[in-house]
């Protein structure tokens, strides 16, 4: 999160607009949870977990197994975060 804050601060100083990481990344999922994904009356801080991520596509016949889902979350997050870093 420190790197995200640093990049966002640097972009602001330079007069550039840098969107936050998408919710399918760890940092983006936490930002979404803090800024709009949680009810202010019942808000509880938390560490990143797969429950904060948007669901991954399911396979034909139902849900993926846990290990397959976690790999899919991670693979998707790596691509999205790499794209955000390239901005």
Backbone torsions as a table, in degrees:
resi	resn	phi	psi	omega
1	UNK	NA	-29.4	177.4
2	UNK	-62.7	-39.6	178.6
3	UNK	-65.6	-40.6	178.6
4	UNK	-62.3	-47.4	179.3
5	UNK	-60.0	-42.4	179.1
6	UNK	-63.2	-44.4	179.4
7	UNK	-66.3	-39.4	179.7
8	UNK	-66.5	-41.7	178.8
9	UNK	-65.0	-43.7	179.4
10	UNK	-62.7	-41.9	178.9
11	UNK	-62.7	-41.3	179.6
12	UNK	-64.1	-43.3	178.9
13	UNK	-61.6	-38.0	-179.6
14	UNK	-81.8	-1.4	178.9
15	UNK	76.5	21.5	179.9
16	UNK	-103.3	155.9	176.8
17	UNK	-102.7	117.9	178.2
18	UNK	-118.6	114.6	178.7
19	UNK	-69.3	154.2	176.8
20	UNK	-68.9	161.9	175.8
21	UNK	-59.2	151.1	-179.4
22	UNK	-68.9	159.3	-175.7
23	UNK	-67.0	-10.6	178.4
24	UNK	-89.3	9.9	171.8
25	UNK	-109.8	161.7	-180.0
26	UNK	-59.9	-49.6	-179.9
27	UNK	-64.7	-42.9	179.5
28	UNK	-64.6	-37.7	177.9
29	UNK	-64.2	-40.6	177.6
30	UNK	-66.6	-42.1	178.7
31	UNK	-62.1	-44.4	178.6
32	UNK	-61.4	-41.7	179.0
33	UNK	-62.1	-43.8	-176.4
34	UNK	-73.3	-39.8	-170.9
35	UNK	-94.8	-6.9	-179.3
36	UNK	-175.6	-13.6	-177.7
37	UNK	-88.4	3.9	-177.4
38	UNK	-131.6	149.0	177.3
39	UNK	-80.7	127.4	-175.6
40	UNK	-60.1	-32.4	-178.1
41	UNK	-71.1	-30.3	-176.3
42	UNK	-117.0	13.9	-175.7
43	UNK	-58.2	134.0	173.7
44	UNK	-130.7	125.9	175.8
45	UNK	-63.2	151.3	179.3
46	UNK	-152.9	162.4	173.3
47	UNK	-82.1	164.9	178.6
48	UNK	-65.6	140.5	175.4
49	UNK	-153.8	161.7	-175.0
50	UNK	-65.5	-18.9	176.9
51	UNK	-66.6	-19.4	178.3
52	UNK	-84.3	-16.8	-176.2
53	UNK	-80.4	147.9	171.2
54	UNK	-61.9	147.7	-177.8
55	UNK	-60.6	150.1	173.0
56	UNK	-89.0	157.3	178.8
57	UNK	-59.3	142.0	177.8
58	UNK	-89.1	158.7	177.5
59	UNK	-87.5	164.3	177.1
60	UNK	-58.9	136.7	177.6
61	UNK	91.0	4.8	176.0
62	UNK	129.4	-162.6	-176.8
63	UNK	-72.7	154.5	172.7
64	UNK	-75.3	157.4	173.2
65	UNK	-66.3	158.5	-176.4
66	UNK	-53.3	-48.7	-177.8
67	UNK	-61.5	-40.7	178.5
68	UNK	-67.4	-40.4	177.7
69	UNK	-62.6	-46.9	-178.7
70	UNK	-62.2	-38.8	176.7
71	UNK	-65.6	-41.0	179.3
72	UNK	-64.3	-43.0	175.6
73	UNK	-57.8	-47.1	-176.2
74	UNK	-66.7	-45.2	178.8
75	UNK	-60.2	-44.8	-180.0
76	UNK	-63.9	-42.0	-179.1
77	UNK	-64.3	-40.4	179.6
78	UNK	-60.9	-43.3	-179.8
79	UNK	-65.7	-48.4	-178.1
80	UNK	-63.2	-42.6	-178.3
81	UNK	-69.0	-37.2	176.3
82	UNK	-62.2	-39.8	177.6
83	UNK	-65.0	-40.5	179.3
84	UNK	-65.3	-40.1	178.4
85	UNK	-62.9	-30.0	-178.7
86	UNK	-77.2	-9.7	-179.4
87	UNK	-68.6	NA	NA
